[in-house]
């Protein structure tokens, strides 16, 4: 364990599975005092993550909120519940690190993507982070960190990802704008952009014929990315070691298709 997050209050959206879960555990291992684990529907997974976080000596709480139907209302709900937990476990309503990790993809072609699908992608991937930052801004600590989960698909053109890539591209622009705006509060804002990572959401596809070999061949490092490859970058950006880095989108893709 390290002390990079000692005493800090951390919030991870979409923190019950995949990269979000791994990040929540990594920040707890770095000494966070309180970790809010947001989830949308899988309560069992969220509570399991909470228990694992507590195994590192941190306090944690599962925070349920829907970010699809009304992202602004969902953001308010997350902020309210997070403040309750922070007051209880760190003695004040304060946030030190926000990881906007919650995201969805539709895997639909242009012809298959209807307005409802497009709106849902924008709601979760772009609108929710905007309003969550807005809701939490009054309680951000001096030296706070905001990390937005982008995607290498903003660089890598791929079929069936047009709407998703557009939303993540908007998130990249939002990251830059927030960095410029929040520097006055000594809050840094950066993005992390993975390519395909071996998580449960991709597990079935990676077992299909030739899929794993195709992903390995696309990377100059000739392997499939793992959650830890991304989480180590998140842990760095969440720490004081990254204090002079803001407004950056860091691609974590193993050199995919460079």
C-alpha positions as CSV (number, residue, x, y, z in Angstrom):
1,X,0.0,0.0,0.0
2,X,1.0,3.6,-0.6
3,X,0.0,6.9,0.9
4,X,-0.7,8.8,-2.3
5,X,-4.4,9.2,-1.5
6,X,-4.1,9.3,2.3
7,X,-7.1,10.9,3.9
8,X,-8.8,11.7,0.6
9,X,-12.4,11.3,-0.5
10,X,-12.8,9.7,-3.9
11,X,-15.7,9.1,-6.2
12,X,-15.7,6.6,-9.1
13,X,-18.7,6.5,-11.4
14,X,-19.4,3.1,-13.0
15,X,-17.2,1.7,-10.2
16,X,-18.8,-1.7,-9.7
17,X,-17.2,-3.5,-12.7
18,X,-14.3,-3.4,-15.2
19,X,-11.9,-0.5,-15.2
20,X,-14.0,1.4,-12.7
21,X,-13.8,-1.3,-10.1
22,X,-10.1,-1.8,-10.6
23,X,-9.6,2.0,-10.2
24,X,-11.7,2.1,-7.1
25,X,-9.6,-0.7,-5.6
26,X,-6.3,0.9,-6.7
27,X,-7.2,4.3,-5.1
28,X,-8.2,2.5,-1.9
29,X,-4.8,0.7,-2.0
30,X,-3.2,4.1,-2.3
31,X,-4.7,5.1,1.1
32,X,-8.0,6.8,0.2
33,X,-10.1,7.4,3.3
34,X,-13.5,7.2,1.6
35,X,-14.5,5.8,-1.9
36,X,-17.9,6.3,-3.4
37,X,-18.8,3.5,-5.8
38,X,-21.5,4.7,-8.2
39,X,-23.4,2.0,-10.1
40,X,-26.6,2.0,-12.2
41,X,-28.2,-1.4,-11.7
42,X,-25.9,-4.2,-10.5
43,X,-26.1,-3.7,-6.8
44,X,-24.5,-7.1,-6.0
45,X,-21.3,-6.1,-7.9
46,X,-21.2,-2.7,-6.3
47,X,-21.5,-4.1,-2.8
48,X,-18.8,-6.7,-3.6
49,X,-16.5,-3.8,-4.7
50,X,-17.3,-1.9,-1.5
51,X,-16.3,-4.9,0.6
52,X,-13.1,-5.3,-1.3
53,X,-12.3,-1.6,-0.8
54,X,-12.9,-2.0,2.9
55,X,-10.3,-4.8,2.9
56,X,-7.7,-2.1,2.2
57,X,-8.8,-0.2,5.4
58,X,-10.8,2.5,3.5
59,X,-14.5,3.3,4.0
60,X,-16.8,2.9,1.0
61,X,-20.4,3.3,0.0
62,X,-22.4,2.1,-3.0
63,X,-24.2,4.9,-4.7
64,X,-27.0,4.1,-7.1
65,X,-28.1,6.6,-9.8
66,X,-29.4,6.4,-13.3
67,X,-27.5,8.6,-15.7
68,X,-29.4,7.7,-18.9
69,X,-32.9,9.0,-18.5
70,X,-32.0,12.3,-16.7
71,X,-28.2,12.7,-16.3
72,X,-28.6,16.1,-14.5
73,X,-30.9,14.5,-11.9
74,X,-28.6,11.5,-11.6
75,X,-25.6,13.7,-11.0
76,X,-27.5,15.5,-8.2
77,X,-28.3,12.2,-6.6
78,X,-24.7,11.0,-6.8
79,X,-23.5,14.3,-5.3
80,X,-26.0,14.2,-2.5
81,X,-25.1,10.6,-1.5
82,X,-21.4,11.2,-1.9
83,X,-21.6,14.2,0.4
84,X,-23.3,12.1,3.1
85,X,-20.6,9.5,2.9
86,X,-17.8,12.1,3.0
87,X,-19.3,13.9,6.0
88,X,-19.5,10.6,7.8
89,X,-16.1,9.2,6.9
90,X,-13.8,12.2,6.4
91,X,-15.6,14.7,8.6
92,X,-16.7,17.1,5.9
93,X,-18.5,17.2,2.5
94,X,-15.3,17.3,0.4
95,X,-14.1,15.6,-2.8
96,X,-10.5,15.1,-3.7
97,X,-10.7,12.8,-6.8
98,X,-13.5,12.3,-9.3
99,X,-13.2,9.6,-11.9
100,X,-15.9,10.0,-14.5
101,X,-15.7,6.4,-15.6
102,X,-19.4,5.5,-16.3
103,X,-19.9,4.9,-20.0
104,X,-22.0,2.9,-22.5
105,X,-21.6,1.9,-26.1
106,X,-24.2,0.6,-28.4
107,X,-22.1,-1.3,-31.0
108,X,-24.6,-0.3,-33.7
109,X,-24.0,0.8,-37.3
110,X,-25.2,4.2,-38.5
111,X,-28.3,2.6,-40.0
112,X,-29.1,0.9,-36.7
113,X,-28.6,3.9,-34.5
114,X,-31.9,5.6,-33.7
115,X,-32.3,8.9,-31.8
116,X,-33.0,7.2,-28.5
117,X,-29.8,5.3,-28.7
118,X,-27.8,8.3,-29.7
119,X,-29.3,10.4,-26.9
120,X,-28.5,7.7,-24.3
121,X,-24.8,7.6,-25.4
122,X,-24.6,11.4,-25.1
123,X,-26.4,11.4,-21.8
124,X,-24.1,8.9,-20.0
125,X,-20.8,9.6,-21.8
126,X,-20.9,13.4,-22.1
127,X,-23.8,15.1,-20.3
128,X,-23.4,13.2,-17.0
129,X,-19.8,14.1,-16.5
130,X,-20.5,17.8,-17.2
131,X,-23.3,18.0,-14.6
132,X,-21.5,15.9,-12.0
133,X,-18.5,18.2,-12.1
134,X,-21.0,21.1,-11.8
135,X,-22.7,19.6,-8.8
136,X,-19.5,18.7,-7.0
137,X,-17.6,21.9,-7.8
138,X,-18.5,23.7,-4.5
139,X,-16.9,20.9,-2.5
140,X,-13.7,20.2,-4.5
141,X,-10.6,20.4,-2.5
142,X,-7.7,22.6,-3.3
143,X,-5.4,20.3,-5.4
144,X,-8.4,18.2,-6.5
145,X,-8.3,15.8,-9.5
146,X,-10.8,15.2,-12.2
147,X,-10.1,12.3,-14.5
148,X,-12.5,11.6,-17.5
149,X,-12.5,8.2,-19.1
150,X,-12.3,8.8,-22.8
151,X,-11.5,6.2,-25.5
152,X,-8.9,5.5,-28.2
153,X,-11.9,5.3,-30.6
154,X,-11.6,9.1,-30.8
155,X,-8.5,8.4,-32.9
156,X,-9.2,4.9,-34.2
157,X,-12.0,4.9,-36.8
158,X,-14.0,1.8,-36.3
159,X,-17.4,0.5,-37.6
160,X,-20.4,0.5,-35.2
161,X,-18.8,3.1,-32.9
162,X,-19.7,6.4,-34.6
163,X,-22.1,7.7,-31.9
164,X,-19.9,6.5,-29.1
165,X,-16.8,8.1,-30.6
166,X,-18.7,11.4,-31.1
167,X,-19.7,11.4,-27.4
168,X,-16.1,10.6,-26.3
169,X,-14.7,13.2,-28.6
170,X,-17.0,15.7,-26.9
171,X,-15.7,14.5,-23.6
172,X,-12.2,15.3,-24.7
173,X,-13.2,18.8,-25.6
174,X,-15.0,19.2,-22.3
175,X,-11.8,18.0,-20.5
176,X,-9.8,20.8,-22.1
177,X,-12.4,23.4,-21.3
178,X,-12.7,22.3,-17.7
179,X,-9.0,22.3,-17.2
180,X,-8.9,25.9,-18.4
181,X,-11.8,26.9,-16.2
182,X,-10.8,25.0,-13.0
183,X,-7.2,25.9,-12.9
184,X,-8.2,28.9,-10.8
185,X,-9.3,26.4,-8.1
186,X,-6.1,24.4,-8.4
187,X,-8.1,21.5,-9.7
188,X,-6.5,19.5,-12.6
189,X,-8.6,17.9,-15.3
190,X,-7.3,15.1,-17.6
191,X,-8.5,12.3,-19.7
192,X,-7.5,8.7,-20.1
193,X,-8.2,7.0,-23.4
194,X,-7.9,3.2,-23.5
195,X,-8.3,0.9,-26.5
196,X,-9.9,-2.5,-25.9
197,X,-9.2,-3.8,-22.4
198,X,-9.8,-7.3,-21.2
199,X,-12.7,-6.8,-18.8
200,X,-15.9,-8.8,-18.3
201,X,-17.8,-6.7,-20.8
202,X,-15.4,-7.8,-23.6
203,X,-14.8,-11.3,-22.3
204,X,-17.3,-13.1,-24.6
205,X,-16.1,-11.2,-27.7
206,X,-12.4,-12.0,-27.0
207,X,-13.2,-15.7,-27.0
208,X,-14.7,-15.5,-30.5
209,X,-12.7,-16.8,-33.4
210,X,-9.6,-14.7,-34.1
211,X,-10.6,-11.8,-31.9
212,X,-7.8,-12.0,-29.4
213,X,-5.2,-12.5,-32.1
214,X,-6.6,-9.4,-34.0
215,X,-6.4,-7.2,-30.9
216,X,-2.8,-8.4,-30.2
217,X,-1.8,-7.8,-33.8
218,X,-3.1,-4.2,-33.6
219,X,-0.9,-3.3,-30.7
220,X,2.9,-2.8,-31.2
221,X,3.3,-4.5,-27.8
222,X,1.5,-7.6,-29.1
223,X,-0.8,-8.3,-26.3
224,X,-4.3,-7.5,-25.0
225,X,-4.6,-4.6,-22.6
226,X,-5.4,-5.3,-18.9
227,X,-7.3,-3.1,-16.4
228,X,-4.1,-2.6,-14.5
229,X,-2.5,-1.0,-17.5
230,X,-5.1,1.8,-17.4
231,X,-5.5,2.0,-13.6
232,X,-1.8,2.7,-13.1
233,X,-2.2,5.8,-15.2
234,X,-5.4,6.8,-13.3
235,X,-3.5,6.4,-10.0
236,X,-0.7,8.6,-11.2
237,X,-3.2,11.3,-12.4
238,X,-5.1,11.2,-9.1
239,X,-1.9,11.7,-7.1
240,X,0.2,14.8,-6.3
241,X,2.8,13.4,-8.7
242,X,0.7,14.7,-11.6
243,X,0.3,18.2,-10.1
244,X,1.7,20.0,-13.2
245,X,-0.4,18.0,-15.7
246,X,-3.8,19.3,-16.8
247,X,-5.8,19.5,-20.0
248,X,-4.3,16.3,-21.4
249,X,-5.8,13.3,-23.0
250,X,-3.5,10.3,-22.4
251,X,-4.0,7.4,-24.7
252,X,-3.4,4.0,-23.0
253,X,-3.7,1.7,-25.9
254,X,-0.4,-0.2,-26.2
255,X,0.3,1.7,-29.4
256,X,-2.8,0.3,-31.1
257,X,-2.6,1.1,-34.8
258,X,0.0,3.8,-34.6
